């Protein structure tokens, strides 16, 4: 009887820590990929704008000389 209670207790504790894992559907994975791509595109656009601004400053400085 003690063994059955110990096994049930261990199973309950294990389930509490591990829990049920929800499987991701294809749509969830696609949404994550799209969001990641949007973030990457935004970061690339910011970098490009900064690089263009820096280049313009260098060009203005060279033309003043």
Phi and psi in degrees as a GROMACS rama.xvg file:
@    title "Ramachandran Plot"
@    xaxis  label "Phi"
@    yaxis  label "Psi"
@TYPE xy
-63.3218  -37.9496  UNK-2
-63.3025  -41.5653  UNK-3
-64.554  -40.5857  UNK-4
-66.6948  -41.6283  UNK-5
-63.5436  -42.3129  UNK-6
-64.7595  -43.7853  UNK-7
-63.3815  -40.5798  UNK-8
-65.2041  -43.5128  UNK-9
-64.3341  -39.6876  UNK-10
-64.863  -40.5999  UNK-11
-65.9864  -42.0687  UNK-12
-66.4589  -43.2145  UNK-13
-61.0671  -44.329  UNK-14
-64.4651  -35.6158  UNK-15
-64.9285  -39.1672  UNK-16
-80.3265  -39.5984  UNK-17
-84.9188  -48.0412  UNK-18
70.2254  -178.295  UNK-19
-88.6341  131.865  UNK-20
-97.4229  126.183  UNK-21
-81.5656  129.085  UNK-22
-76.4707  138.546  UNK-23
-80.9917  136.668  UNK-24
-86.3659  170.563  UNK-25
-62.7421  -36.7106  UNK-26
-63.6997  -39.9832  UNK-27
-63.2794  -42.6732  UNK-28
-65.254  -39.2637  UNK-29
-64.8216  -42.0388  UNK-30
-62.3951  -41.5621  UNK-31
-63.5327  -41.5127  UNK-32
-65.5186  -39.8834  UNK-33
-66.0505  -43.8232  UNK-34
-62.5512  -40.9547  UNK-35
-64.2403  -41.4315  UNK-36
-65.093  -38.8635  UNK-37
-64.0793  -42.251  UNK-38
-63.16  -41.8768  UNK-39
-64.9345  -40.6456  UNK-40
-65.3545  -40.3984  UNK-41
-63.3278  -43.3485  UNK-42
-64.4324  -40.5447  UNK-43
-65.9408  -39.2611  UNK-44
-64.9978  -41.2274  UNK-45
-62.715  -43.1248  UNK-46
-63.5623  -40.9854  UNK-47
-65.1657  -41.7796  UNK-48
-64.6625  -40.0588  UNK-49
-65.6234  -42.8275  UNK-50
-64.2339  -39.4731  UNK-51
-65.608  -40.4153  UNK-52
-64.0366  -42.4376  UNK-53
-64.223  -41.6044  UNK-54
-64.5406  -40.0721  UNK-55
-63.8695  -40.2625  UNK-56
-63.0926  -42.84  UNK-57
-64.4723  -40.8091  UNK-58
-65.8197  -42.7856  UNK-59
-63.2618  -40.2245  UNK-60
-64.3718  -39.112  UNK-61
-70.5695  -34.8009  UNK-62
-73.5297  -26.9631  UNK-63
-73.1081  -24.0048  UNK-64
